[in-house]
Amino acid sequence: MRVIITGGGSGGHVYPAIAIADKFKEKDPNTEILYIGYMYGFEKDVVPKAGYKMEEIDTCWVDRSNPIRLLHTLRYVNIGIRSARKIIKKFKPDVIVGTGGFVCFPVIFPANRMGIPCFVHEQNAFPGLSNRILEKYVKKIFLGFEEGGRFFKDQSKLVTTGNPVRKSFYEIKKEDARKKLGFKEDDFVVLSFGGSLGAEAINSLAMGLVEEMNGKEGQVLIFGTGKQYYDNVMEEISKASIELADNVKVMNYIDDMDNYIAASDLVVSRAGALTVAETLVQGKPSILVPSPNVTGNHQYFNAKAVADNGAAILIEEKDADPDRIREILRELRANPEKLSEMGKKAKECAPGEATEIIYDEVMKTLGK
């Protein structure tokens, strides 16, 4: 079987795509996988490291802010379509699965016209524009959140699967992760990060955690800044005359996120669909600060779905400040029963084996 996987722009699209590719290879090691991604995207570095061949196309999102920008971006979309069509003709896939991001349209649109069965997965409670446009060109739409289904017209195409999470997140144990990372068994570990690209607002909150936890015995803070923010954060720490102790680890990028989430007692993060899913799978309580700068405010709806079930504390960015985060941290540390209950609720909210459902639905649709 020959499968094309596409999706990109951020870890929230790329890592679910890799998880789906992994499932196809797990089911049949002879499956040939080709990933089509944006030539300047996040996926360019991540996909080859995951062991998959990647073809790059040049395209862009459709900018409708004014007629000139619209014409300019449509030109690049057409360039992407022509490039993708050549790759598809050469590879001859049996099926194409997309996970969102503007790179999906130039791949799935021509593939549908070529008679190739296509599928998309939508990670968020508020679907992205690309997947909403692609609805009529695909056989099935897989949903990370059931709530997202109301934004699609053809309800017969919808299958709620949960969000694809890489297998390692299901398998790794807290004690093993702590041993690997060098944390003590009884340390109170907080992990703060702003997604694969970082987030200035989360970093601002994490600075409050640095001040609160630095040098404190029995406490550990892992602070993922995002590569573009690392230098600024370190400069801010220096200006505040903070000499980092061994219990605070500031990192520009967290590569082995499975280990760090597994080792943590509390996660402070944005509410991207992938971040939420990975945190839930590990049964970790969280403080979620959704980004207000995303389409349809979808991170808010992601966070609300989890917070309403008691697995997270939702703080909107306009209400978030370092003092409040420090206060919540102290309350949770002083109330381990509440922290434990949040963890149980998180596990209950965790998606099942989404990739298994996706694989089965694809094969059923193909009649295999």
N, C-alpha and C positions, 0 to 999 in steps of 0.2 A: 504493500500500500504506500502511496505517495501523498504526503500531507504538506500543505503550506500553512504556516502560522504567521499571522501579522498583527501588529499592535505596537504602539510606542509613544514616546514623549516623556514618560515618567515610569518609575518603578511600579506604580499602580496599574499600568497596562502591561508592562513587560514581564513582571514576575508571574502573573496569572497565565500569560501566554506560555512561558517556560514550563509551568506546572502542567498545563494541558499537553504540551509536547512530550513531557516526561511520561505522562500516562499512556500516550500512544506507543511510545517505545517500550514501556513496561508490559503492555498487552501483547505486543508483537515486536521483538527486537529487530526484525527485518524491515520495519517501517522506515521509509526515507523521509526525513523532515527537512524542510527548507524554510527559513525565516526571512520574511521581507520586512525591512524596517526603514526608517528615515535616516538618510546618510549623515545627518548631524545630531541624531537623537541619542538619548540615554541608552538605548538598546545596542548601539554600535559597540560598546565595550562589554556589556553584560552578556549578550547572547553567545558570542564565541567562547567566553569563559564557561558557559553552561554546556558547551560541547556541540553546539549546533551551527551549521553553515548558514551564513546570512548574506542575502543580496540587498544592496542599498538602492533606494530610489530618492530622487530629489522632488519634493512636493511642498505644500504648505497648507495651512488652514485658509478657509475662505473669509476674507476680511470684507465685511459689508458696510464699513463705516462711511465710505463714499464711492462714487462710481469708478474713479481712477484706481483706488485700492482694490475694488472688486475685480476689475478687468485684469489687473496685475496678478492677483492671487489665482484667478481662474486659469491664467496662462500656466502657472506652476502646477496646478492640479492636473491640467492636460498633459504636461510633461511627465508627471508621475504616472498617469494612466498609460501613456505610451511605453514607458520603461517597464511598468509592471506587466503589461500585456506580453512583451517580449520574454520576460522571465517565466511567465506562466506557460507560454507556448513551448519553451525549451524544457521546462521541468515536467510538464504534463501531470499535474496533481489529480488525485481522485477526489479530494475535498480541500476546502480552505476554511480555516477558523480564525476569526478576528477577535481581538479583545479591546478595541476602541482606540481612540487617538486619530488624528487627521490622516495618518498614513493608511488607515484601513480602507477609506473610500476609493483611492486610486487602484487598490488591489481587488476589492470585492466587486466593484462596479463592472469592470471589463470581464471578470471571471464569470459573473452571472450571465452576461451576454454570450459567453463562450460555452455555456451549458454546464459549468462546473458547480456542484452543490456547495453552497456557502452557509456559514453559521457565524453568529456573533455572540460574545458574552458581554453583558453590561454589569459592571461592578457596583455601581452606585444606586442609591435610592431615587436619585434624579438623573435620568439617562443623559449621556453626552450627545451633542448635536450629530456627530458622525454616525452613531448607532441608530439614532432616530431617522436619519436620512436613509440609512441602509436597510431599514425594515422591509421594504418591498423587494429587496434583492437577495434575501436570505431565506433558508428553509425554516430555521428555528432561531429564537432569541433566548439565550440563557440569562437568567436574572440572578444577581448576587443578593438583592433584596426584593422580596415579593412586592413591596410598595412601588417599585419602579415600573411595574407592569401597567399601571394606569396611564402611562404616557405613550403607550403604543396602541395603534389602531386595531391591528389584527391579533386578537387575544388567543386565537388558535395556535399561533406560533410560539407562545410563551411557555417556558419551562423554568421553574424556580429551582436553582441548583445550589445557591450559596456561592461564595467566592472561592476560586481555586487557590489553594495554599500548597506550597511545596511540601513534599513528603516528610522532609526533615523536621518540620514544625510539629508534626504529629508524633514523631518518634523520640525526640530528645527529652531527657528528664532534667529537672532542676538541679539535682545533685551532681549529675554528670557535667552539665554546663558550667556550674560553679567551680568544679574541680579543674575543668579545662581553662577557665578564665582566671583562676587563682583567687576566687572569692571564698571567704569562710562560710561554713554551713549556716551560722547564726547571724551573718551580716544582714542588715536591712538595705536592700539594693534598689535604687531608683534609676530608671532608664528614661532619659528625655531626648527626644529627637523630633525633627520637623519634616519627616518624609525623606525620600531619596535625594531631593534637591535642597533640603534645609528650609527653615522658615524663620524670619527675623523675629516674629512675635513669640514663637516658642523659645528662641534663644534668649529673649529678654526675660521670660519667666524663669528659664533655667539659670540665669545669672543670680536670681533670688535664691535658687536651690544651692548654688555654689556658696553663697554667703552663709546659708543656713547649715550646710553639711560639711564644709571644708574643715578637715582636721578632727572631725568627730569620730570617736572610737565606735566601732560596730555599725557604721553607716558607710555606704558606698554610693557615689553618684557617677553615672555614665552619661556624658553630655555629648550627643552627636550634633555638630553644628551645621553640617552641610559644607561642601568644599568651598563654595563662594563666600561663606560667612566666617570661616575659621580664623583668618588673620584678624578680622575686626573683633571677634570675640576675645582672642588672646590679647589684643591691644586694650580692650575694655577691662579685662582682668588685671592687666598691668597698671592701668590708670587708677584702678580702685585699690592699688597696693595690696592685692591678694597674692600670697605665695601659695600656690597649689600644693596641698598635701597629697600623700600617696592614695588617699581614699577618693579623690576626685580625678576622673579620667576624661579629658576633653579630646574628642576625635573629630576629624573633618568628615569622615565617612565610615559608617559601620557596615563592613562587608558581610560578616557572619551574624546577621540579625537573629537567626534562629537561636543561637547560643545566648545572645544578650537578652532577648525577651524571656527565654526559659530561665535564666539565672535571676531575673528581677522579681521584686515583690510588688512594684508599682510602676506603671508606664505613664509618662506624660507626653502627649503627642497631638498632632493634627488628627483628623478623622477621615483620612483617605480610606477608601474601601479595603484596600489590601492591608494597610496598617491595622485597621479594626479587626479584620478576619484573622490575621496572624496573632494578634493579642488575645482574641477570644479562644482560638484553638489551644493556646497555652494556658487558658484559664486564669488570666492575669487581670486584676482590677486596674482601672485606668482613669486618668483625668484627660478628657478630650476637649481640645480647643479648636473647633472647626475653622477652616479658612473661610472668610466671607468673600473672598475674591475668586470664586469658582462658579461655573455655570449653574444657574438654578439653585445656588446655595446648597449644593448636594451634600457637602460634608456635614452641614448642620443636621440634615435628615439622617445621614449615616449615624451620627453621634446620638441623636435623639432615640433612634430605634434601640440602641444599646443601653442608654441611660434609663429609658422607660422600663427596662427589664431589670434595673438595679445593678448592672455590671460596671457602670462607669459614672463619673461625675462630669456633667456637661457644663462647660464655661464658655460663653460666647466671648470672642476676642475683645469686644468693647468693654466687657466686664472683668477682663483678666489683668492682673497686675502681680508683681513678685510677692507683695505682702500677703495677698489672698492665697497664692500657691503655698507659701510657707505655713500659713495658718491651717490649710487643709492637710498638708503633710503631717503637721504635729498632731492634728485630730486623728488621722488614720493610724499613726504610730502608737498613739495612746489607746486606740480601740482596735486591737488585732481581730476581735470577733467580727467587726464590720468589714474589715479588709478581707477576712476569710470568706464571709458571706458574698461579697462582691466577686471574689474569685470563683465561687461555686456558680453564681449567676452567669458569669462570663462563659464558663464551660457549657452551661445549658444553652446559651445563645450561639455557641460555636457552630459554624457551618459543618455539615457532614462531608463526606468525600465527594466534593463537587466535581472533581475531574472524572470520577467514576461515572457519575450521572451524565456528564457531558459526552464522554466516550460512548456510553450505551445509547444515548439519543442519536448521536451521529451515525453509529453503525446501524441502528434500527431504521433510520431515515434512508440510509444507503441500501437497505435490504440485506445486510450482512450479519 
